[in-house]
Amino acid sequence: MDPAVLPILCCPRCRADAPFKNLRTPRCRTCGLEPTTTVPGLLDLIDTSAGEAPTATAEQRLMESELVARLYDRFWRPTFVRMLAGKGAGSAVGGLSGELFIHKHGLGLDDRSGPWLDLSCGPGAFARALAAAAPGALIVGLDLSRAMLDVAAQRTAGY
């Protein structure tokens, strides 16, 4: 994980800005929260110590499946985009690359240096595409699904 992410982070427990000194042993300078870093390139900022664990719906449990995480970009997402957005969704703009074209120009990637947040990043398709479109920019992927983040961390290791 790029240390350049440190100044843009906020502690999920106490909301302190830039709470961590380093990513090897992250510990909030204000409240002492120690996020999990079990997977290289992944920092778990969900704080479950203050109460019960987040409730997972059936849909969320499905997204936690390693199989779904691996198949998401190729099969799962395109199928549901076509089902929910209509027959022409994605086909008129060329699928993921067409969507990125729209987002790239809508976000002004060429005019701004970032950092960029890929919210609900899934297995990291847009994060990788953003990294390729904006070399040197800080791209942060955020998702609730550990399985999706594991796949995203593996697939974005070369960027």
N, C-alpha and C positions, 0 to 999 in steps of 0.2 A: 504494500500500500504506500502511496506517495505521501511523504511527510508534509507536503503542501496542503493537505486536507486539515491539518491541526488547527489553523486559525479560523476555519469556517465552522468548526464543530461547536456544539452546545451540549452541556451535560443534561441528559434526560431526567435526572433526579432534581438537581438544584437550579438548573437553567443557566449556570455560569458560562460565559463566553470563553472560548479557547481553553477548555479545562485541562487538557492533557499535554504533558511535556514531550512525550514520545509515544510511538506506536508499539514498541516492543513490550513495554509494561505500562499500559495506560492506566492512570489513576487520577481521578478528579482532584485538582488542587484545593477545591472548596469543601466538598462533602465526602471525598474518599471513595466514590463509586469506582469499581474496577471492572470495566466491560470485558466480556469474553473475547479472546482472540485465538480460538482453537484452529481456525483455518487461515492459512496465509492469505493476506489481501482482504480479509473480512473482519470488521469490527462490529460486534453485537451490542447495539445501544438500547436494547429493550431492557428496562429496569423492572424486574419482577420482585425485587426484595421488599418493596413498599406495600405489597398486597398480594392478591392472588394473580396467577398467570393470566394473560389475555385469553379470553374465550375464543375458541376456534370453531367456526362454522363448518359444515360439511364441505363447502366449497374451499375454505382455507385448508382443511385437512387434505383435500385432493391436491392442492397446490404444493403441499409439503411432500408429495410423493416424488421420489428421485426419478421414477419413470416419466411422470408428467413433466418434470423440470427438463429432462433431456429431450423430450419430444415436443415441447411447447412451441418453439419457433417454427418448426417445420410443419407440424400438423395441427396442434391444438389451437393456437392463436388464429391462423388463417381461416380455419373452419368456423370459429365463432365470430370472427369479423364478418365473414360472408353471411352467416346466419342472422346476425343481429343488425348489421348495417345495410344489408340488401345485396342484391345480385351483383351490382357494379362496384361494390366496395373493394378497393384495392386493385381491381382489374384495370380500371381506367388510369391509375397512376403507377401501376407496376409493382404491386405488393409492397414489401418492406422498403425496397429502395425508393419506390415512389413516395411512400409515406415520409421517409427520411428527407427526400427532396423538398417536400412541403414544409416539414418542420425546420429544416436547415434554413430555408429562406424566410419562414415565419419568425424564427428566433434570431435571425441576423447573425448566424455563426461566423460569417466572414467579417463582420463589423465589430464583434465583441470577443474578448479573450477568455471569458469564463470567470469563475468556475461554472460548470454545468452540472445540474442535478437530474439524473434519470430516475424519476419517481415511479415506483412500481416497476422496477427494471426487469423483473423476471430473470431469465437466463442471460441477459446482457446484450441482446442484439443491438438495441439503440445505443447503448454505452460504447460498444465496439465501433459502431458506425460513426458516432460523434467523435470518438478518439481518432478515427481515420480522417474525418473531415476537418478536424481542428487539432492538428499535431501540436503537442506541447501544452495543450489546455488541460486543466484539471477537470476530470469527469468523475462524478461520484454516483454510484448506483445504490438505490435504497429500495428494499423490498421487505415485506413481512415474512416471506417464506425462506426458511433456512436452506431448503433444497434448491430453490431458485438462485439464492446468493452463492451457494457452493458451486453450482454450474457456472454462474457468471464470473466468479473469481477464477475458476479454471480456464475459462475461455478468453478472459481479458488479460491473462498473465503476460502476454507479449506486447501489450500496448503501453 
